[in-house]
Amino acid sequence: MRYLYIFFFLILIFPGCAPENQNTSDNPDIERKEPFFFSVTATHQTDAGLALNDQDAMDDAAIWYNTQNPEQSLILGANKKLGLEVYGLRGSRILTDSVGRINNIDLRDDFQYMGQQVAVVGASNRDNVGIDLWVIHKDQVKIEYVTKGSIPTGLNDVYGFCMYKSPVDQKLYAFINSKTGAIQQWLIHANGANIEAQLQRTLKLETQVEGMVADDELAKLYVGEEDKGVFEFDAEPDAPVEGRYIPLTGEDNSAVKYDVEGLTLVYGKNKTGYLIVSSQGNNTYAVFERSEPHKYLGSFNIVDGQFDGTQDTDGIDVSTDSFGDIYPNGFFIVQDGFNTENGDTVAQNFKMVDWKTILEGLE
C-alpha cells in the first residue's frame, strides 16, 4: 500500500464582490424573479497544475472538510494529463499521485473501512477506462490509494463522475458516464483492505454528458448534457431510469450558453439550497433553487481582482462549512481554463471565492 502524507499552511483571505444587473429571457411557465448577473473576485488560487502552459489539463475539484481540524482540510484536483493533485486551503500543492488521466473527482465522508471511519475519494480514470478510489484517514490526514489500478467499467470511455450516499440505507454509490450519454451506477463497499464496486444499473441521455452531482438528502442525480442542459434522475438503484429536463438550464435561458459543464450543490435547511451550473459558453455560473421546480435565481462570473478571473470552466465544487480564519463562510472553487500571471498564460489552475460574496450577490 502506498501512503501519501500531507502538511498544511494558512493565510488570511479578503473577499470582493461587484454586482451588475442585466436582463435575460423570460419563461412564462416558470415563476421567478427577473434574472440578473453579478460579479465576484477570487480570494485564493491553487498552484498551476503540473502541465504545459497551453494544455487543457485541469478539470474537476472536490473539497474535503477535516472535522477534527478544519484549517487542515484539503482541495483535490483532477489533472487529466497526469493524475490526482492535492492542495492545502491556501492553494499550495501538497502532493501529486500520477495514476493516469483523471477527469472528474468526488468524495464522501464517514465510510467504514478496516474498522475506521474514513473519507472515500473517487475519480474517473480515462487511461484505464475505470474508477479509481482513495481513502483519507482523518486521524493522520493520510491519503491511501486503495484500488491499485482502476475498477473496470466496460465503457468505451469514461468522463464524468460523482458519488452518492443513499438516505435510505446509507450505502455508498458512484456514478460514472461516457461521452455517448451512458451513465452507470456502482455500489461501493469495503472487502477487507480492498474497496470494490458492483454495477447496479445504467441510465442514458441522448448526447454527450459530463458534469454530475448527487443529492444525498433528496435522493436525486443531476447530469449535465452539454448541448441541452441539466437532467434530473432519481438516484436510488431501484428507481425508474427516466431523466427529466430542468427548465432554464439550456437554450430556454439566454443566460446559459453551451457547454453545460460542472455541477455542484449547496445544502440548506429544510431542503433549501442551490444547484450551481458552469455555463462554459459565457464564462458564468448559473444558480438554481436546490428543490423542485429548481427556479432560476441568477448568474455570476469571476472577474479580475487580486487574481485573474476565470474562463472556460469545467469542474466546480462548494463547501459552506467554516474553515477557520481562511474561509469562515466556506468557499466556491472552479477550474480556470485560461490562467494568467502578470499577463502571461500559465498552466491551468483552480480559483477559490468566499461563499459569502456569492450569497451577497444573490441577495
Long-range contacts (C-beta under 8 A, 24 or more apart in sequence): 1-144, 1-145, 1-146, 1-193, 2-144, 2-145, 3-142, 3-143, 3-144, 4-86, 4-95, 4-97, 4-142, 4-143, 4-144, 4-145, 5-140, 5-141, 5-142, 6-72, 6-74, 6-86, 6-88, 6-94, 6-95, 6-141, 6-142, 6-143, 7-88, 7-94, 8-71, 8-72, 8-88, 8-89, 8-94, 8-141, 9-88, 9-90, 9-92, 10-71, 10-88, 10-89, 10-90, 10-324, 10-325, 10-326, 11-44, 11-90, 11-326, 12-325, 12-326, 13-43, 13-44, 13-326, 13-327, 13-354, 14-43, 14-306, 15-40, 15-41, 15-43, 15-353, 15-354, 15-356, 15-357, 16-40, 16-41, 16-43, 16-305, 16-306, 16-357, 17-41, 17-357, 17-358, 17-360, 17-361, 18-303, 19-361, 24-253, 24-254, 24-255, 24-299, 25-252, 25-253, 25-254, 27-247, 27-248, 27-252, 27-253, 29-247, 30-247, 30-248, 30-293, 30-295, 30-296, 31-295, 32-248, 32-295, 32-296, 32-297, 33-297, 33-298, 35-253, 35-255, 35-296, 35-297, 35-298, 35-299, 36-298, 36-299, 37-255, 37-284, 37-298, 37-299, 37-300, 37-301, 38-298, 38-299, 38-300, 38-361, 38-362, 39-300, 39-301, 39-302, 39-303, 39-361, 40-300, 40-301, 40-302, 40-303, 40-353, 40-357, 40-358, 40-361, 41-302, 41-303, 41-304, 41-305, 41-306, 41-307, 41-309, 41-353, 41-357, 42-302, 42-305, 42-306, 42-307, 42-309, 42-310, 42-351, 42-352, 42-353, 43-306, 43-327, 43-331, 43-352, 43-353, 43-354, 44-89, 44-90, 44-91, 44-307, 44-326, 44-331, 44-351, 44-352, 45-91, 45-307, 45-336, 45-339, 45-349, 45-350, 45-351, 45-352, 46-75, 46-77, 46-85, 46-87, 46-91, 46-92, 46-93, 46-349, 46-350, 46-352, 47-87, 47-91, 47-92, 47-93, 47-349, 48-339, 48-341, 48-346, 48-347, 48-348, 48-349, 49-77, 49-79, 49-82, 49-85, 49-347, 49-348, 49-349, 50-79, 50-81, 50-82, 50-85, 50-96, 50-347, 51-79, 51-81, 51-82, 51-347, 51-348, 52-347, 53-345, 53-346, 53-347, 54-345, 55-81, 55-347, 55-348, 56-80, 56-337, 56-348, 57-81, 57-82, 57-347, 57-348, 58-85, 58-314, 58-335, 58-336, 58-347, 58-348, 58-349, 58-350, 59-102, 59-103, 59-104, 59-314, 59-315, 59-335, 60-103, 60-104, 60-105, 60-106, 60-161, 60-262, 60-314, 60-315, 60-317, 60-335, 61-105, 61-315, 61-316, 61-317, 61-333, 61-334, 61-335, 61-350, 62-105, 62-106, 62-107, 62-121, 62-317, 63-317, 63-318, 63-319, 63-331, 63-333, 64-107, 64-109, 64-119, 64-121, 64-136, 65-109, 65-319, 65-321, 65-323, 66-138, 66-141, 67-109, 67-138, 68-138, 68-139, 69-141, 70-321, 70-322, 70-323, 70-324, 71-323, 71-324, 71-325, 71-326, 72-141, 73-323, 74-136, 74-141, 75-333, 75-350, 75-352, 76-105, 76-107, 76-121, 77-105, 77-335, 77-350, 78-102, 78-103, 78-104, 78-105, 78-123, 78-315, 80-126, 84-121, 84-123, 84-132, 84-134, 86-143, 87-350, 89-323, 89-326, 89-327, 90-326, 91-349, 91-350, 91-352, 95-143, 97-134, 97-143, 97-145, 99-125, 99-132, 99-145, 100-125, 100-126, 100-127, 100-128, 100-132, 100-150, 101-125, 101-126, 101-127, 102-126, 102-132, 103-158, 103-159, 103-160, 103-161, 104-159, 104-160, 104-161, 104-162, 104-210, 104-211, 104-212, 104-315, 105-161, 105-315, 106-161, 106-162, 106-163, 106-174, 106-213, 107-136, 107-163, 108-163, 108-164, 108-165, 108-172, 108-216, 111-135, 111-172, 111-188, 111-190, 112-190, 113-190, 113-195, 114-190, 114-192, 114-193, 120-163, 120-172, 120-188, 120-195, 122-161, 122-163, 122-174, 122-188, 123-161, 124-158, 124-159, 124-160, 124-161, 124-176, 125-150, 125-158, 126-157, 126-158, 126-159, 128-152, 129-153, 129-155, 129-156, 129-157, 129-158, 130-158, 131-158, 131-161, 131-174, 131-176, 131-186, 131-197, 133-188, 133-195, 135-195, 146-193, 146-194, 146-195, 147-195, 151-186, 151-196, 151-197, 153-184, 153-186, 153-199, 154-199, 155-180, 155-182, 155-184, 156-180, 159-209, 159-210, 160-209, 160-210, 160-211, 160-212, 160-223, 160-224, 161-212, 162-212, 162-213, 162-214, 162-221, 163-188, 163-214, 164-214, 164-216, 164-221, 164-235, 165-216, 166-216, 166-219, 166-235, 166-236, 167-216, 167-217, 167-218, 167-219, 168-219, 168-236, 173-200, 173-214, 173-235, 173-237, 175-212, 175-214, 175-221, 177-209, 177-210, 177-212, 177-223, 178-209, 179-208, 179-209, 179-210, 180-208, 181-205, 181-206, 181-207, 181-208, 181-209, 181-225, 183-209, 183-212, 183-221, 183-223, 183-233, 185-235, 185-237, 187-237, 200-237, 201-237, 201-241, 202-241, 203-233, 203-241, 203-243, 204-241, 205-231, 205-243, 210-261, 210-314, 211-260, 211-261, 211-262, 211-263, 211-277, 211-278, 211-314, 211-315, 212-263, 213-263, 213-264, 213-265, 213-275, 215-265, 215-290, 217-267, 217-271, 218-271, 218-290, 218-291, 222-246, 222-263, 222-265, 222-275, 223-263, 224-260, 224-261, 224-262, 224-263, 224-277, 225-260, 226-258, 226-259, 226-260, 226-261, 227-258, 227-259, 227-260, 228-260, 229-256, 229-260, 230-260, 230-263, 230-275, 230-277, 232-294, 246-275, 246-288, 246-294, 247-293, 247-294, 247-296, 248-288, 248-296, 249-277, 249-286, 249-288, 249-294, 249-296, 253-286, 253-296, 255-279, 255-282, 255-284, 255-286, 255-296, 255-298, 255-299, 256-281, 256-282, 256-286, 256-299, 257-281, 257-282, 257-284, 261-313, 261-314, 261-315, 261-316, 262-313, 262-314, 262-315, 262-316, 262-317, 262-334, 262-335, 263-316, 264-316, 264-317, 264-318, 264-332, 265-290, 265-318, 266-290, 266-318, 266-320, 267-320, 276-316, 276-318, 276-332, 278-313, 278-314, 278-315, 278-316, 278-334, 280-312, 280-313, 280-314, 283-309, 283-310, 283-311, 283-312, 283-313, 285-313, 285-316, 285-334, 287-362, 297-362, 298-361, 298-362, 300-358, 300-361, 302-334, 302-351, 302-353, 307-351, 308-336, 308-339, 308-340, 308-341, 309-351, 310-334, 310-335, 310-336, 310-337, 310-351, 311-336, 311-337, 311-338, 312-337, 312-338, 313-337, 318-355, 319-355, 320-355, 327-352, 327-354, 327-355, 329-354, 329-355, 329-356, 329-359, 330-355, 331-355, 332-358
